[in-house]
């Protein structure tokens, strides 16, 4: 017998979906706040980037850029777990997809449409996130106002970042709302609708901050 | 006031028609017009349509008071009880009626929810399993704590109309998914101090992807239940209880 009782596996899977999702969402929001340091100027962002590379541990202040690579790898593993578990809930065969389409046509329901958005953005993230993680994980030393600006605007990676930003901020906020409701954080319908409102506000704020940050890199490009 | 002014507005019903028993019949939407009367419900309108315009129209009803759960159907995109839906709710006067999805179609708006509910009850064992097998009719029953009784009563209000199953995209995608009605009823026995089943026994029937761990919290059940049962809280409660058995 393994560590996990086989009959308990579906329970563990559901919990790992919630836990991995929450961890990824918290990371995502922290990550965006750190990146948005560019809004305060090049110095602020350099400081954040260096601190993330643990520069305070080295005498010359260069730090260890591979720390970022390790973070990228850990996130990749958590995201992979999240994808594998969440895939159980997706309509994968044609019969299920037809049933879902039929359901959306016949029954009008907001939270179901919200889930369709979550599933669709999830697929987009599944395609785009590996590229982002590879770009960052393979060249951690380039993170900084000038290196990042060059990547985003000179090398055209904004074409990746913009859709990824939109999808991930929708997916994470909807997911956090769903996890909260799923495990019983909403005591009544009022607190549920309050949570739903907060979720939308979070999405909008982070998308705006993200776009502002992308634009803030513009002056540092072209050099 | 003239006779003309008293006339109600004209309602347009767009009704799904299909009789699986009739060879060669194809599913179609058929339009009917009916003058609105004061206090008219969709249920009253359907009876008048059948009486005055089309005797072949099939739909279910028994109590006309939201107690039997027979007249559930999809009204303008919302699964609900026809007898509790006033036609005045629709300012444009256009009412589209579809049978509840996810159930065997008997004909037109009539679906076989009974078959589904019976199979569900047998599968999940939705009846009281007394703590002791020793049955003695002469023994006095132990009194129940009023708070517990009130809690159970709240969940007992389910009329098995099938709306929660129809409103659930998960149930539509997975035939074997128990739906909110199954979890609601099981939660009721889990809360019942007279029931001898342990958490492990409940886990055995709903601790899987056809039960609480397959539910995606889309909350169609919660948002459409005509009896306003607390599906959201009950499913979350059951999920937490099942998660506790993991450790």
Interface residues (C-beta under 8 A of the other chain):
Chain A: X7 X8 X10 X11 X12 X13 X14 X15 X88 X89 X91 X96 X99 X100 X102 X103 X104 X106 X107 X108 X109 X110 X111 X112 X115 X178 X181 X182 X183 X184 X186 X187 X188 X189 X192
Chain B: X74 X76 X77 X78 X79 X98 X101 X166 X167 X169 X172 X173 X174 X203 X204 X207 X208 X209 X212 X213 X214 X215 X216 X217 X218 X219 X220 X222 X223 X224 X232 X233 X236 X237 X239 X240 X242 X243 X245 X246
